[in-house]
């Protein structure tokens, strides 16, 4: 019995914020002190390191669950299924529905329940719940969907990843330029005869000194209300952690799949930082003493930024629908989905399309 992705969907917000729009920000160090560098230089260095040129923000009247609903609609249509036949709705996020920059997270009811309500699903046996697993949340939701299907308790599962990170960023922190909003979704279905589907996976949590590499903290501006909290990170520690552990998790998943490294056609990796992702892929292929194949890693971070749980499903949807130049997936191709994020959590899926 295989768990097969039969439909994908995404929602990319319409508000573009180019790097130049951060020109007037007053960036500060974590201790509140000023930089001796102009914003022009800060922004240029940021682009060189991350690859980000612009990012997307959600419209003021939309929340993360709204974005997830739009992506879910697209995935359901793409899969050509009746939404009443969905057994589970799994919504991966980190901050719930944040209405505005007051940073009040709303997770009651769950975002999955809100999407079920918006979809108009009447079936009480469609179970809706959220998962908090950092940026790898959507991939973990797909892994859970496979578990339900293999256990015989589900045949159709809707997995969503959605976030509005633009509402939990500190405008005085240079890292605020990384984050963006968006949502991606897929339908995972049971299939007995298909050659495609999930071949293997790996998941890990590192929670010793790594546990608080990403955290909620105060603004770099010490004059701001200390009760208002923002997403914060130790970027260098995360970079080193990812380069050490993500390639190993990908190798664990691939070795379990029975598929050789030469058969991997695409790697869909969490769009966190272009340089970091390139380094992860380089180290992954080095584990097999292989050169990096050309066009192995599609990227969306340049225009869409880092939307956390939404990056991988959005990227997958765009490639499957031929919306990223020079990247496509053909029937029979083996792909890898991989992510790293708060927790610190890592996971990877090997999938035959």
C-alpha positions as CSV (number, residue, x, y, z in Angstrom):
1,X,0.0,0.0,0.0
2,X,1.4,3.4,-1.0
3,X,0.7,6.9,0.1
4,X,0.6,9.0,-3.1
5,X,0.4,12.8,-3.5
6,X,-2.5,13.2,-6.0
7,X,-2.9,17.0,-5.9
8,X,-1.0,20.1,-4.9
9,X,-2.0,23.7,-4.4
10,X,-0.5,26.9,-3.2
11,X,-1.3,30.5,-2.4
12,X,1.2,33.2,-3.0
13,X,0.2,36.6,-1.4
14,X,0.0,39.6,-3.7
15,X,1.9,42.2,-1.7
16,X,5.5,42.4,-2.9
17,X,8.2,43.8,-0.6
18,X,11.5,44.4,-2.4
19,X,14.8,44.7,-0.5
20,X,14.9,48.4,-1.2
21,X,11.8,49.0,0.9
22,X,13.9,48.2,4.0
23,X,16.0,51.3,3.4
24,X,14.3,53.3,6.1
25,X,14.4,50.6,8.8
26,X,16.5,51.4,11.9
27,X,18.4,48.2,12.3
28,X,20.0,47.5,15.7
29,X,22.1,44.9,17.3
30,X,20.6,42.4,19.7
31,X,21.8,44.6,22.6
32,X,20.2,47.7,21.2
33,X,23.3,49.3,19.9
34,X,23.5,50.8,16.4
35,X,25.3,49.5,13.4
36,X,28.2,51.4,11.9
37,X,27.1,50.3,8.5
38,X,24.6,51.9,6.2
39,X,21.3,50.2,5.3
40,X,22.5,50.0,1.6
41,X,25.4,47.8,2.7
42,X,23.4,45.7,5.1
43,X,20.8,45.0,2.4
44,X,23.4,44.2,-0.3
45,X,25.2,41.7,2.0
46,X,21.8,40.2,3.0
47,X,21.0,39.5,-0.7
48,X,24.4,38.0,-1.4
49,X,24.1,35.6,1.6
50,X,20.4,34.6,1.4
51,X,19.6,35.1,-2.3
52,X,16.4,37.0,-1.4
53,X,15.5,39.9,-3.7
54,X,11.9,40.3,-2.5
55,X,9.3,38.5,-0.5
56,X,5.5,38.3,-0.3
57,X,3.3,39.6,2.5
58,X,-0.4,38.7,3.1
59,X,-3.1,41.2,2.6
60,X,-4.2,42.8,5.9
61,X,-7.6,41.1,5.9
62,X,-6.2,37.6,5.5
63,X,-4.8,35.3,8.1
64,X,-2.7,32.1,7.9
65,X,-5.8,29.9,7.9
66,X,-7.2,32.0,5.0
67,X,-4.0,31.4,3.1
68,X,-4.2,27.7,3.9
69,X,-7.8,27.5,2.8
70,X,-6.9,29.0,-0.6
71,X,-4.0,26.5,-1.0
72,X,-6.3,23.6,0.1
73,X,-8.9,24.6,-2.5
74,X,-6.3,24.4,-5.2
75,X,-5.0,21.0,-4.0
76,X,-8.5,19.5,-3.8
77,X,-9.3,20.7,-7.3
78,X,-6.0,19.4,-8.6
79,X,-6.6,16.0,-7.0
80,X,-10.2,16.0,-8.4
81,X,-11.7,14.7,-5.2
82,X,-14.8,15.4,-3.1
83,X,-13.8,17.3,0.0
84,X,-16.4,15.3,2.0
85,X,-14.2,12.2,1.5
86,X,-11.2,13.7,3.3
87,X,-10.4,11.7,6.4
88,X,-7.9,14.1,8.0
89,X,-6.9,17.8,7.7
90,X,-3.4,18.4,9.1
91,X,-2.4,22.1,9.3
92,X,1.3,22.8,10.0
93,X,2.1,26.3,11.3
94,X,4.0,28.0,14.1
95,X,2.2,31.1,15.2
96,X,-1.5,30.5,14.5
97,X,-3.6,33.3,13.0
98,X,-1.9,36.6,13.8
99,X,-4.2,39.5,13.0
100,X,-1.6,42.3,13.0
101,X,1.7,43.4,14.5
102,X,0.3,43.3,18.0
103,X,1.5,39.7,17.9
104,X,-1.6,38.1,19.4
105,X,-1.7,34.5,18.2
106,X,-5.1,33.0,17.8
107,X,-5.2,29.2,17.7
108,X,-8.7,28.6,19.1
109,X,-10.2,26.8,17.2
110,X,-7.3,25.1,15.4
111,X,-6.3,26.4,12.0
112,X,-7.2,23.0,10.5
113,X,-10.7,23.3,12.0
114,X,-11.0,26.8,10.4
115,X,-10.0,25.4,7.0
116,X,-12.6,22.6,7.4
117,X,-15.2,25.2,8.2
118,X,-14.2,27.4,5.2
119,X,-14.3,24.4,2.9
120,X,-17.8,23.6,4.1
121,X,-17.1,20.0,5.0
122,X,-20.0,18.5,6.9
123,X,-18.6,15.1,7.5
124,X,-17.8,14.8,11.3
125,X,-15.4,11.9,10.6
126,X,-13.1,14.3,8.8
127,X,-10.6,15.0,11.7
128,X,-8.9,18.4,11.8
129,X,-5.8,19.2,13.9
130,X,-2.7,21.3,13.8
131,X,1.0,20.4,14.3
132,X,3.8,22.6,15.6
133,X,7.1,21.3,14.2
134,X,8.9,24.4,13.0
135,X,9.7,24.8,9.3
136,X,9.6,21.0,8.7
137,X,6.0,20.9,9.8
138,X,4.4,20.3,6.4
139,X,6.8,17.5,5.6
140,X,6.0,16.0,9.0
141,X,2.3,16.3,8.2
142,X,2.8,14.3,5.0
143,X,4.7,11.6,7.0
144,X,1.8,11.4,9.5
145,X,-0.6,11.1,6.5
146,X,1.4,8.2,5.3
147,X,1.2,6.6,8.7
148,X,-2.6,6.9,8.8
149,X,-2.9,5.4,5.4
150,X,-0.6,2.5,6.1
151,X,-2.5,1.9,9.4
152,X,-5.7,1.6,7.4
153,X,-7.4,4.5,9.2
154,X,-7.4,7.0,6.4
155,X,-7.6,7.0,2.6
156,X,-7.4,10.7,1.9
157,X,-5.5,13.3,3.9
158,X,-5.2,17.1,3.3
159,X,-1.9,18.4,4.5
160,X,-1.4,22.2,4.7
161,X,1.5,24.4,5.6
162,X,0.7,28.1,6.1
163,X,2.2,31.1,7.8
164,X,2.2,34.9,8.1
165,X,5.7,35.6,9.4
166,X,5.5,39.2,8.4
167,X,3.4,39.8,11.5
168,X,5.9,38.3,14.0
169,X,9.1,40.1,12.9
170,X,11.1,42.8,14.6
171,X,11.6,45.6,12.2
172,X,14.8,46.5,14.1
173,X,16.3,43.1,13.4
174,X,18.1,42.5,10.1
175,X,16.8,38.9,10.1
176,X,13.3,40.3,9.6
177,X,14.2,40.6,5.9
178,X,14.3,36.8,5.6
179,X,10.7,36.1,6.4
180,X,7.5,36.1,4.3
181,X,4.0,34.8,4.1
182,X,2.3,32.0,2.1
183,X,0.7,28.6,2.1
184,X,1.0,25.3,0.3
185,X,-1.1,22.1,0.4
186,X,-1.4,18.6,-0.9
187,X,-3.7,15.7,-1.0
188,X,-2.2,12.3,0.1
189,X,-4.2,9.3,-0.9
190,X,-4.1,5.5,-0.5
191,X,-3.0,3.5,-3.6
192,X,-2.6,-0.2,-3.9
193,X,-1.4,-0.4,-7.5
194,X,0.6,2.7,-8.1
195,X,4.4,2.6,-8.6
196,X,4.6,6.2,-7.3
197,X,4.4,7.3,-3.7
198,X,6.4,7.8,-0.5
199,X,9.3,5.4,-0.5
200,X,10.9,6.3,2.8
201,X,11.4,9.1,5.3
202,X,13.5,10.2,8.2
203,X,12.7,12.6,11.1
204,X,14.9,13.9,14.0
205,X,14.7,16.3,16.9
206,X,17.8,17.8,18.5
207,X,16.8,19.4,21.8
208,X,19.9,19.8,24.0
209,X,21.9,23.0,23.3
210,X,20.1,23.3,19.9
211,X,16.5,23.6,21.4
212,X,16.5,27.4,21.5
213,X,18.3,28.2,18.2
214,X,15.0,29.7,17.2
215,X,12.8,31.4,19.9
216,X,10.4,34.2,20.7
217,X,12.2,37.3,22.1
218,X,12.0,41.0,22.6
219,X,12.7,43.7,20.0
220,X,16.3,44.9,19.5
221,X,14.9,48.3,20.3
222,X,15.0,48.3,24.1
223,X,12.4,51.1,24.2
224,X,9.7,48.9,22.9
225,X,7.1,47.1,25.1
226,X,8.9,44.1,26.6
227,X,5.6,42.2,26.5
228,X,5.6,42.2,22.7
229,X,7.6,39.3,21.4
230,X,9.1,38.5,18.0
231,X,10.6,35.5,16.1
232,X,14.4,35.5,16.8
233,X,17.2,33.2,15.8
234,X,20.9,32.5,16.2
235,X,21.6,32.4,12.5
236,X,25.2,31.2,12.6
237,X,24.3,28.3,15.0
238,X,21.4,27.3,12.7
239,X,23.7,27.4,9.7
240,X,26.3,25.2,11.3
241,X,23.6,22.8,12.7
242,X,21.9,22.5,9.3
243,X,25.1,21.7,7.4
244,X,26.0,19.0,9.9
245,X,22.7,17.3,10.3
246,X,20.4,17.8,7.3
247,X,22.6,15.9,4.8
248,X,22.8,13.0,7.2
249,X,19.0,12.8,7.6
250,X,18.6,13.0,3.8
251,X,21.1,10.1,3.5
252,X,19.2,8.0,6.1
253,X,16.0,8.5,4.1
254,X,17.5,7.7,0.8
255,X,19.4,4.6,2.0
256,X,16.1,3.2,3.5
257,X,14.4,3.8,0.1
258,X,16.5,1.4,-1.8
259,X,17.0,4.1,-4.5
260,X,20.5,5.0,-5.6
261,X,21.8,8.6,-5.4
262,X,22.1,8.7,-9.2
263,X,18.4,8.2,-9.6
264,X,17.5,11.3,-7.6
265,X,16.2,13.9,-10.1
266,X,15.2,16.8,-7.8
267,X,15.6,17.9,-4.2
268,X,13.0,20.2,-2.8
269,X,14.7,21.8,0.3
270,X,13.3,24.3,2.7
271,X,13.9,27.8,1.3
272,X,15.7,29.2,4.3
273,X,18.9,30.7,2.9
274,X,20.3,30.2,-0.6
275,X,23.9,29.7,0.5
276,X,22.9,27.4,3.3
277,X,20.8,25.2,0.9
278,X,23.6,25.1,-1.6
279,X,26.0,24.0,1.1
280,X,23.6,21.3,2.4
281,X,23.2,19.8,-1.1
282,X,27.0,19.9,-1.7
283,X,27.6,18.0,1.6
284,X,24.8,15.5,0.8
285,X,26.3,14.5,-2.5
286,X,29.8,14.4,-0.9
287,X,28.5,11.7,1.4
288,X,28.1,9.5,-1.7
289,X,31.3,10.9,-3.3
290,X,29.3,12.3,-6.2
291,X,29.3,15.6,-7.9
292,X,26.2,17.8,-7.7
293,X,24.0,17.2,-10.8
294,X,23.0,20.2,-12.8
295,X,19.5,21.7,-12.0
296,X,19.0,19.3,-9.0
297,X,17.6,22.0,-6.7
298,X,14.8,24.3,-7.7
299,X,14.6,27.6,-5.8
300,X,11.9,30.1,-5.0
301,X,13.5,32.0,-2.2
302,X,14.7,34.8,-4.5
303,X,11.2,36.1,-5.1
304,X,9.2,34.5,-2.3
305,X,11.5,34.7,0.7
306,X,11.3,32.2,3.6
307,X,7.6,31.4,4.5
308,X,8.6,28.6,6.9
309,X,6.2,25.6,6.6
310,X,4.9,26.9,3.3
311,X,8.2,26.9,1.4
312,X,8.4,23.2,0.4
313,X,4.8,22.6,-0.6
314,X,4.7,25.9,-2.5
315,X,7.9,25.1,-4.3
316,X,6.6,21.6,-5.1
317,X,3.4,22.9,-6.5
318,X,5.1,25.5,-8.7
319,X,7.5,22.9,-10.2
320,X,4.8,20.3,-10.8
321,X,2.8,23.0,-12.6
322,X,5.8,24.1,-14.7
323,X,5.9,27.5,-13.1
324,X,9.7,27.6,-12.4
325,X,11.9,27.9,-15.4
326,X,14.2,24.9,-16.3
327,X,12.6,22.7,-13.6
328,X,10.1,19.9,-14.1
329,X,9.3,16.5,-12.7
330,X,8.4,13.6,-15.0
331,X,6.6,10.3,-14.2
332,X,8.9,7.9,-12.5
333,X,11.3,10.6,-11.2
334,X,12.6,10.2,-7.7
335,X,12.6,13.4,-5.6
336,X,13.6,14.3,-2.1
337,X,11.7,16.7,0.2
338,X,13.8,18.0,3.1
339,X,13.6,20.7,5.8
340,X,15.1,22.0,9.0
341,X,13.7,24.3,11.6
342,X,12.7,25.3,15.2
343,X,12.9,22.5,17.6
344,X,15.5,21.8,16.3
345,X,13.7,19.5,13.9
346,X,14.9,17.9,10.6
347,X,13.1,15.6,8.2
348,X,13.2,14.2,4.7
349,X,11.0,12.2,2.4
350,X,12.0,10.2,-0.6
351,X,9.2,10.1,-3.2
352,X,8.7,8.5,-6.6
353,X,6.5,10.7,-8.8
